[in-house]
Amino acid sequence: MARAFSRRLRTWFTRQGRDLPWRATRDPYRILVSELMLQQTQVSRVLGFYDRFLTRFPTLDAVARARPSHVREAWRGLGYYARARNLHRLAREVSPPDGIGIMPDDPEALRQLPGVGAYTAGAVASFAFERRAALVDTNVARVLRRVFAPRLNPRSTKGQRALWDLAKAILPRTGRTTWTHNQALMELGALVCTARVMKCDACPVKRHCLTQGGMKQGAMKKGAMKKGAIG
């Protein structure tokens, strides 16, 4: 089931996925910038800042050499300025004075960097280095819960741990395929399996979805009850 789920999801993404600038690169710095900007910020808003910020700070070393106030200035308008401060701290930490800054490719090593949590570490490892790494953000958590575990409480510690275990269990076998799989999971949650509306008719994995199956069973039961009442 997990393999079939992933195959259908990846096929859908290949045809329907949005053309976003950070999906066209494997540069870990550019991936990191996109992931930090996308935290609690809509894609449409990030698109107006992403290229402009990278033009001013094209590399991690450029961020490290800059004054913190200049990095915050370039971030102005996006809000949540702790993200800009963390990016500057991270750049200073990985960029030696006489060398080129290199980000680690391992999720656990990435998590040791300023401002990098479990999701961001998984995203950078997967999207920049094509590592076979799981990631769970709000969209991914929603998709996984609805498809595989409708009764799970995503707000509980146990529920969150279960969602990460699910994300790891359904990963494809290779890192390259995992890149597409993870992008597709996020895209499905952003465009189809949204918080406000479940667009089940447009969902590529509805045949595998336990929530959709439960809805169908409920509809069939209601139909049977109505027939019985009429008869």
C-alpha positions as CSV (number, residue, x, y, z in Angstrom):
1,M,0.0,0.0,0.0
2,A,2.8,2.4,0.9
3,R,4.5,1.8,-2.4
4,A,1.3,2.2,-4.4
5,F,0.5,5.4,-2.5
6,S,3.9,6.9,-3.2
7,R,3.8,5.9,-6.9
8,R,0.5,7.6,-7.5
9,L,1.5,10.6,-5.5
10,R,4.7,11.1,-7.4
11,T,3.0,10.6,-10.8
12,W,0.5,13.3,-9.8
13,F,3.2,15.7,-8.7
14,T,5.2,15.3,-11.9
15,R,2.1,16.4,-13.8
16,Q,0.5,18.9,-11.4
17,G,3.3,20.2,-9.2
18,R,3.9,24.0,-9.2
19,D,7.0,25.4,-10.8
20,L,8.7,27.0,-7.8
21,P,12.3,28.4,-8.0
22,W,13.6,26.4,-5.0
23,R,12.5,23.2,-6.7
24,A,14.9,23.9,-9.6
25,T,18.1,23.9,-7.4
26,R,20.0,21.5,-5.2
27,D,22.1,24.2,-3.6
28,P,21.7,23.6,0.2
29,Y,22.0,27.4,0.9
30,R,19.2,28.3,-1.5
31,I,17.1,25.4,-0.2
32,L,17.7,26.5,3.4
33,V,16.7,30.1,2.6
34,S,13.4,28.9,1.0
35,E,12.6,26.7,3.9
36,L,13.2,29.4,6.5
37,M,11.1,31.9,4.4
38,L,8.3,29.4,4.1
39,Q,7.9,28.9,7.8
40,Q,4.5,30.4,8.7
41,T,4.5,32.4,5.4
42,Q,2.5,31.7,2.3
43,V,4.3,30.7,-0.9
44,S,2.9,33.7,-2.8
45,R,4.5,36.0,-0.4
46,V,7.8,34.2,-0.3
47,L,8.0,34.4,-4.1
48,G,8.3,38.2,-3.9
49,F,11.3,38.0,-1.6
50,Y,13.3,34.9,-2.5
51,D,15.1,36.0,-5.6
52,R,15.7,39.5,-4.2
53,F,17.3,38.2,-1.0
54,L,19.5,35.8,-3.0
55,T,20.6,38.6,-5.3
56,R,21.9,40.5,-2.3
57,F,23.2,37.5,-0.5
58,P,24.1,34.9,-3.2
59,T,26.0,32.5,-0.9
60,L,26.2,31.4,2.7
61,D,29.6,33.1,3.0
62,A,28.0,36.4,1.9
63,V,25.6,36.1,4.7
64,A,28.4,35.3,7.2
65,R,30.4,38.4,6.1
66,A,27.4,40.7,6.4
67,R,26.3,42.6,9.4
68,P,23.3,41.1,11.2
69,S,21.4,44.4,10.6
70,H,22.0,44.1,6.8
71,V,20.5,40.6,6.8
72,R,17.5,41.7,8.8
73,E,17.1,44.6,6.4
74,A,17.0,42.3,3.4
75,W,14.4,40.2,5.3
76,R,12.2,43.2,6.0
77,G,8.6,42.7,5.1
78,L,8.6,38.9,5.6
79,G,8.2,39.1,9.4
80,Y,9.4,36.6,12.0
81,Y,12.8,38.2,12.1
82,A,14.2,35.5,14.3
83,R,14.6,33.5,11.0
84,A,16.9,36.1,9.6
85,R,19.0,36.2,12.9
86,N,19.2,32.4,12.9
87,L,20.3,32.4,9.3
88,H,23.1,34.8,10.1
89,R,24.2,32.8,13.1
90,L,24.1,29.6,11.1
91,A,26.2,31.2,8.3
92,R,28.8,32.4,10.8
93,E,28.9,28.9,12.4
94,V,29.6,26.9,9.3
95,S,31.7,29.5,7.3
96,P,35.3,29.6,8.5
97,P,37.1,33.0,8.1
98,D,39.5,31.7,5.4
99,G,37.3,29.1,3.7
100,I,33.9,28.3,2.1
101,G,31.0,27.4,4.3
102,I,29.7,23.9,3.8
103,M,26.4,22.6,5.3
104,P,26.2,19.0,6.5
105,D,24.0,16.6,4.6
106,D,23.0,14.5,7.6
107,P,19.6,15.4,9.2
108,E,21.0,14.9,12.7
109,A,24.0,17.2,12.0
110,L,21.7,19.8,10.4
111,R,19.6,19.9,13.5
112,Q,22.5,21.1,15.6
113,L,22.6,24.4,13.5
114,P,20.8,27.5,14.8
115,G,17.2,27.7,13.8
116,V,17.1,24.3,12.2
117,G,14.4,21.9,13.6
118,A,13.5,18.4,12.6
119,Y,11.4,19.4,9.6
120,T,13.9,21.9,8.2
121,A,16.7,19.4,8.7
122,G,14.8,16.7,6.8
123,A,13.9,19.2,4.0
124,V,17.5,20.3,3.5
125,A,18.8,16.8,3.6
126,S,16.1,15.6,1.1
127,F,15.8,18.5,-1.3
128,A,19.5,19.7,-1.4
129,F,21.4,16.4,-0.9
130,E,18.8,13.9,-2.0
131,R,19.1,12.0,1.2
132,R,16.5,9.4,2.1
133,A,15.1,11.6,4.9
134,A,11.6,12.0,6.3
135,L,10.0,15.4,6.9
136,V,6.7,16.4,8.6
137,D,5.3,19.9,8.4
138,T,1.7,20.9,8.9
139,N,0.6,19.9,5.4
140,V,2.4,16.5,5.5
141,A,1.0,15.8,8.9
142,R,-2.5,16.4,7.7
143,V,-2.1,14.2,4.7
144,L,-0.6,11.3,6.6
145,R,-3.2,11.5,9.3
146,R,-6.1,11.5,6.9
147,V,-4.8,8.8,4.7
148,F,-3.3,6.4,7.2
149,A,-4.5,7.2,10.7
150,P,-7.7,9.3,10.9
151,R,-8.2,8.7,14.6
152,L,-4.7,9.9,15.5
153,N,-4.4,13.1,17.6
154,P,-1.8,15.1,15.8
155,R,-1.4,17.6,18.7
156,S,-0.3,15.0,21.2
157,T,3.4,14.0,21.7
158,K,2.4,10.4,20.9
159,G,0.6,11.5,17.8
160,Q,3.4,13.6,16.5
161,R,5.9,10.7,17.1
162,A,3.5,8.4,15.2
163,L,3.3,10.8,12.2
164,W,7.1,10.9,12.0
165,D,7.3,7.1,12.1
166,L,4.7,7.0,9.4
167,A,6.7,9.4,7.2
168,K,9.8,7.3,7.6
169,A,7.9,4.0,7.0
170,I,6.6,5.1,3.6
171,L,9.8,6.6,2.2
172,P,10.8,5.3,-1.2
173,R,14.0,3.2,-1.4
174,T,16.3,5.9,-3.0
175,G,17.1,9.4,-2.1
176,R,16.3,10.7,-5.6
177,T,12.8,9.2,-5.5
178,T,12.4,10.5,-2.0
179,W,13.0,14.1,-3.3
180,T,9.9,13.8,-5.4
181,H,7.9,11.9,-2.8
182,N,8.5,14.5,-0.1
183,Q,7.7,17.4,-2.5
184,A,4.5,15.6,-3.6
185,L,3.4,15.1,0.0
186,M,3.8,18.8,0.8
187,E,2.1,19.8,-2.5
188,L,-0.9,17.5,-1.9
189,G,-1.5,19.1,1.5
190,A,-1.1,22.6,0.1
191,L,-3.4,22.2,-2.9
192,V,-5.7,19.3,-2.5
193,C,-5.9,17.9,1.1
194,T,-6.1,21.3,2.6
195,A,-7.1,22.3,6.2
196,R,-10.4,24.0,5.1
197,V,-11.4,21.7,2.2
198,M,-10.8,18.1,1.3
199,K,-10.9,18.0,-2.5
200,C,-11.3,14.2,-2.5
201,D,-12.5,14.1,-6.1
202,A,-9.2,15.6,-7.3
203,C,-7.0,13.5,-4.9
204,P,-4.6,11.1,-6.7
205,V,-4.4,8.8,-3.6
206,K,-8.1,8.7,-2.6
207,R,-8.3,4.9,-3.2
208,H,-5.7,4.5,-0.4
209,C,-7.2,7.0,2.0
210,L,-8.9,5.7,5.2
211,T,-10.7,9.0,5.7
212,Q,-12.2,8.9,2.3
213,G,-13.1,5.2,2.8
214,G,-14.8,6.1,6.1
215,M,-16.8,8.9,4.4
216,K,-17.9,6.5,1.7
217,Q,-19.0,3.9,4.2
218,G,-21.0,6.5,6.2
219,A,-22.7,7.7,3.0
220,M,-23.6,4.1,2.1
221,K,-25.1,3.5,5.6
222,K,-27.2,6.7,5.3
223,G,-28.4,5.6,1.9
224,A,-29.4,2.2,3.2
225,M,-31.2,3.8,6.1
226,K,-33.1,6.1,3.8
227,K,-34.1,3.1,1.5
228,G,-35.3,1.2,4.5
229,A,-37.4,4.1,5.7
230,I,-38.9,4.5,2.2
231,G,-39.6,0.8,1.8
